[in-house]
Amino acid sequence: MKKSTIMSLVSYLNGETITNLDEIRNELTAELRKGEEKAQANRDLYESAREIVLAGLAETNVGVTVSELYESIMDNLPEGFTKGKLSYALSRGMWEGIERVSEGRTNLYKLA
């Protein structure tokens, strides 16, 4: 968003008359949508990785670390789905059907 837009909006809020209210509205709407689009893209990325992660966990009966799981499935994961994203999803319980087996320094995960 342009600094001039913010300045115009502050002027408007202070009671001054401005002529570019439609322009300000459009810029604010675009700024809000930008965040929504990024959030939706991130949700879609996690959703597209879910089945791959579940399939990777199905290959073992014992718990695996995030690193072990990532190494076994990384070639199948969608572009941009990093080991950090996998760790985040598992530690936050984003996907149903996955159980944390141990707590502490190293968490292990398996199918529930």
N, C-alpha and C positions, 0 to 999 in steps of 0.2 A: 504494500500500500504506500502511496506517495505521502510525503510529509505535508504537502500542500492540502491533501484531503483531510488529514488530521487537524491541521490548522483551521480549515474551513468549518469542520464539524465543531470544534471548540468555539469558534466565533458564533456559530448558529446556536449552540447551547447557552452562550452568554447573551443571547437576545439580538444579535446582529442579523441583518437581512443578508442572505446570500443568494446567488443566482444559479449555483451548480448543485442543488440538492439531489437531483436525479443522478448526477455523476457520482456523488458521494455515496448514495444508496447502492449503486451498482458496484462500486469498489468494495464497500463493506460486505455485500452479499458474496462477491467473488472471493474475498478473504475467508469468509466463513465456510464456503463450499470447498476451498482448497484443503482445509483441515479434514473435512468430512470425506473427501475423495481419498486422501492419504490413509485415513483410518480404515475405510472400506477396503482399500487395496491390501492393507496389512491383514485384515480379517480374512480376506480371500486367500492370501498366501498361507496363513496358518491352516485354513480349511483344506487347501489342496495338499498339504503335507500330512494331514491326519491319517489317511488310509495307509500311506507309505510307512509311517511310524508304527502303526498298529501291526502291519505285516512284518516289519522288522522285529518287533517284540514277540510275535507269534512263533518266530524261529527258535526261540529259546525257552526253556522251562524255568531257568533261574533268572535272578535279577541281573541287569546289565547297567553299567554306568552310562552317562550321557555320551562320553567319548567313545565307548565301545559301540553303542547304538548308532551314533553319527557315522562312525567309520564304516559300518556295515550297510548303511542306507544312503550315504551321501551322493552317490551317483544317480540315484532315483529321485532325489528331492528337487523341488522346483528351484529355479534360479533365484538367488537372493535369500534362500532359507539356510541360515548359518547354524553352526553349532550353538552359538549363543541364543538364537531363537528357539532351538530345540530345548535347551536347558531351561529357558524361561517358561515355555509351554508345559514342560513336565513338572517343574517345581511349583507352578501355579495351578496345576490340575485342570488345564484348559480342555483336555479331552477325556471323556468318560471311558471307563474300561481299562485304565492304567492305574496301577497301584505302586506306591513308594514302599519298598521293602525294608529299607534301613534308613536311619537318620544319622547325622553326624557329619564328619568331613566328606565322606563319599556316599551319596545317595544311590541306591539301586532301584531300577524300575522294571516292572513286569506287567503282563496282562492280569487284570483282576480276575 
